Amino acid sequence: MYWMVVIGLIILLLFSAVRVLNEYERGVVFTLGRFTSVKGPGLVIVIPGFQRLVKVDLRVIVLDVPKQDVISRDNVSVQVNAVVYFRVVDPDKAVIQVANPYEATSQLAQTTLRSVLGQHELDEMLSQRDKLNADIQKILDQNTDAWGIKVTNVEIKHVDLDESMIRAMAKQAEAERTRRAKIIHAEGENQAAQMLVQAARELAQDPRAMQLRYLQTLADISSERTSTIVFPLPLDLITPLMQSMKEKAS
């Protein structure tokens, strides 16, 4: 009976000493409280009572940063949320240097998001997201390097405005479209006037060109179904008649 108990304890110790780590896991081993090595993946032997193994997941973690109240540089209050992609690259640092690496990264991401976006105007938040994402990712990666964490990507998901700001932006956009339409119309009128002046100069250089223009105008009028036809007379034909009428009157 005594030997059966001993054999049972030995088998129990062997089972407790054997650990199996997956391909995406690493084991940080502490011997009598001191860090000794990082093991895995595969079969790992740990001496019960003397050694302790802490598993660390090396896969990419997707961290959803909750909405943060941000005041932009132009004093606009917005709510911004983002998503952060990171993974552990140094398992020993992730266990020794920080108590909870995931919570620490989440808190750091929130403060960094507010700090970086607060230095930019609202238009930059809406139009330059790629640049802002890169700035936030760089700052996070520098601060989490001591924890053995690599921040691979940061994406700003939503920039929420209040209703009054949305209405103000809509009015501003409408005013901008109206301004552009007026400018385009004025430029068109200016170009048309310049073309008319140029055409008048070219017609004045040769009287025959004016006669051809008169004939073309008559052809255009005759093609329309109108009851009234306006017949344009050249000034060089009317002028002698008016002079002769003046001479007779005198």
C-alpha positions in Angstrom: 0.0 0.0 0.0 2.9 2.4 0.9 4.5 1.8 -2.5 1.3 2.5 -4.3 1.0 5.9 -2.6 4.6 6.7 -3.5 4.1 5.7 -7.1 1.0 7.8 -7.3 2.8 10.8 -6.0 5.6 10.3 -8.5 3.1 10.1 -11.3 1.3 13.2 -10.1 4.6 15.1 -9.9 5.5 14.0 -13.4 2.2 15.2 -14.8 2.6 18.6 -13.0 6.1 19.0 -14.3 5.1 18.5 -18.0 3.7 21.5 -19.8 2.8 21.8 -23.5 3.0 25.2 -25.1 1.3 26.0 -28.5 3.2 27.5 -31.4 2.0 31.0 -30.5 2.9 30.6 -26.8 6.0 31.1 -24.8 6.7 30.2 -21.2 8.7 32.5 -18.9 10.3 30.3 -16.3 11.2 31.5 -12.8 13.4 29.4 -10.5 12.9 30.2 -6.8 11.5 33.6 -7.8 14.3 34.5 -10.3 14.0 34.7 -14.0 15.9 31.9 -15.7 14.7 31.3 -19.3 12.0 31.6 -21.9 10.9 28.2 -23.2 8.6 26.8 -25.9 6.8 26.0 -28.0 6.3 22.3 -27.5 7.0 20.1 -24.4 8.5 21.9 -21.4 9.6 20.4 -18.1 9.1 22.5 -15.0 10.4 21.3 -11.6 7.4 21.5 -9.2 8.0 23.5 -6.1 11.1 25.1 -7.5 10.1 26.6 -10.8 7.1 28.5 -12.0 6.0 29.0 -15.6 4.0 32.0 -16.9 2.4 31.6 -20.3 2.6 34.5 -22.8 0.6 34.8 -26.0 2.5 36.1 -29.0 -0.4 36.6 -31.3 -1.6 40.0 -32.4 -4.0 41.5 -30.0 -6.8 43.8 -31.2 -7.5 46.5 -28.7 -10.6 48.6 -29.0 -9.9 52.1 -27.5 -13.2 53.5 -26.1 -14.5 56.9 -27.2 -12.4 59.8 -25.9 -13.5 63.4 -25.5 -11.0 65.5 -27.4 -10.9 69.3 -27.8 -9.1 70.2 -31.1 -6.7 73.0 -31.6 -9.5 75.2 -33.0 -11.6 74.5 -29.9 -14.0 72.0 -31.3 -15.2 69.2 -29.0 -15.4 65.8 -30.6 -15.5 62.2 -29.5 -12.9 59.9 -31.1 -12.3 56.1 -30.8 -9.7 53.9 -32.4 -8.4 50.4 -32.6 -4.8 49.4 -31.8 -3.0 46.3 -33.1 -0.1 45.1 -31.0 1.8 41.9 -30.0 4.3 40.7 -27.4 7.8 40.4 -28.9 9.8 39.9 -25.6 7.9 37.6 -23.3 10.3 38.1 -20.4 9.8 41.9 -20.5 6.1 41.6 -20.8 6.0 39.6 -17.5 8.7 41.3 -15.5 8.5 45.0 -16.5 4.7 45.5 -16.4 2.0 43.9 -14.2 -0.7 43.9 -16.8 0.6 44.6 -20.3 -2.8 44.7 -22.0 -4.3 47.1 -19.5 -1.2 49.3 -19.6 -1.3 49.5 -23.4 -5.0 50.3 -23.3 -4.5 53.2 -20.9 -1.5 54.5 -22.8 -3.4 54.4 -26.1 -6.3 56.5 -24.6 -4.0 59.2 -23.3 -1.9 59.3 -26.4 -5.0 59.5 -28.6 -6.2 62.6 -26.7 -2.8 64.2 -26.6 -2.0 63.8 -30.4 -5.5 64.7 -31.7 -5.6 67.8 -29.4 -2.7 69.3 -31.3 -4.6 69.3 -34.6 -7.6 71.1 -36.0 -10.9 69.4 -36.9 -10.2 69.5 -40.7 -6.9 67.6 -40.1 -8.7 65.0 -38.1 -11.1 64.4 -40.9 -8.8 64.6 -43.9 -5.4 63.4 -42.6 -6.2 60.2 -40.7 -3.3 58.3 -42.2 -0.8 60.8 -40.8 -2.5 60.9 -37.4 -2.5 57.1 -37.3 1.2 57.0 -38.0 2.0 59.6 -35.3 0.0 57.7 -32.7 1.5 54.4 -33.6 5.0 55.8 -33.4 4.5 57.3 -29.9 2.8 54.1 -28.6 5.6 51.9 -30.0 8.3 54.0 -28.4 6.6 53.9 -25.0 5.7 50.1 -25.0 9.2 49.0 -26.2 10.3 48.7 -22.5 7.4 46.3 -21.9 8.4 44.0 -24.8 5.3 45.1 -26.8 5.3 46.0 -30.5 2.5 48.3 -31.7 2.0 47.4 -35.3 -0.9 49.6 -36.4 -3.3 52.2 -35.1 -6.6 53.1 -36.9 -8.9 56.0 -36.0 -12.4 54.5 -36.4 -14.9 57.4 -35.8 -14.8 61.1 -35.2 -18.2 62.1 -33.8 -19.5 65.7 -33.8 -22.5 67.1 -32.1 -25.6 68.2 -34.1 -24.9 71.9 -33.9 -21.4 71.4 -35.4 -22.7 69.2 -38.1 -25.3 71.8 -39.1 -22.6 74.5 -39.1 -20.3 72.4 -41.3 -23.2 71.8 -43.7 -23.9 75.5 -44.0 -20.2 76.2 -44.5 -20.0 73.6 -47.3 -23.1 75.0 -49.0 -21.6 78.5 -48.8 -18.4 77.2 -50.3 -20.3 75.6 -53.2 -22.2 78.8 -53.8 -19.0 80.8 -53.9 -17.3 78.4 -56.3 -20.4 78.5 -58.6 -20.4 82.3 -58.7 -16.6 82.3 -59.4 -17.0 79.8 -62.3 -20.0 81.8 -63.7 -18.0 85.1 -63.5 -15.0 83.4 -65.2 -17.3 82.1 -68.0 -18.7 85.6 -68.6 -15.2 87.1 -68.7 -14.0 84.5 -71.2 -17.2 85.0 -73.3 -16.7 88.8 -73.4 -13.1 88.4 -74.4 -14.1 86.0 -77.2 -16.7 88.5 -78.4 -14.2 91.3 -78.5 -11.7 89.2 -80.4 -14.4 88.2 -82.9 -15.5 91.8 -83.4 -11.9 92.8 -84.1 -11.5 90.0 -86.7 -14.8 90.9 -88.4 -13.8 94.6 -88.5 -10.6 93.9 -90.4 -12.5 92.7 -93.5 -16.0 94.0 -94.5 -16.6 90.8 -96.5 -16.5 88.8 -93.3 -19.3 91.0 -91.9 -21.4 90.3 -95.1 -20.9 86.6 -94.6 -21.9 86.9 -91.0 -25.1 88.7 -92.1 -25.9 85.9 -94.6 -25.3 83.2 -91.9 -27.7 85.1 -89.6 -30.4 85.2 -92.3 -30.0 81.4 -92.8 -30.4 80.8 -89.1 -33.5 83.0 -88.9 -35.1 81.4 -92.0 -34.6 77.9 -90.5 -36.9 78.8 -87.6 -40.6 78.9 -87.8 -41.3 82.5 -86.9 -43.8 85.0 -88.3 -41.4 87.9 -88.0 -38.1 88.1 -89.9 -35.5 90.8 -89.0 -33.4 91.7 -91.9 -30.1 93.3 -90.9 -28.7 95.9 -93.3 -25.1 96.8 -93.5 -24.2 100.3 -92.3 -22.2 101.0 -95.5 -25.5 100.7 -97.4 -27.6 102.8 -95.1 -25.1 105.7 -94.7 -25.2 107.0 -98.3 -29.1 106.9 -98.3 -29.1 109.0 -95.0 -26.7 111.5 -96.5 -28.7 112.0 -99.6 -31.8 112.5 -97.6 -30.1 115.2 -95.5 -28.9 117.0 -98.7 -32.5 117.0 -100.1 -33.8 118.3 -96.8 -31.3 121.1 -96.8 
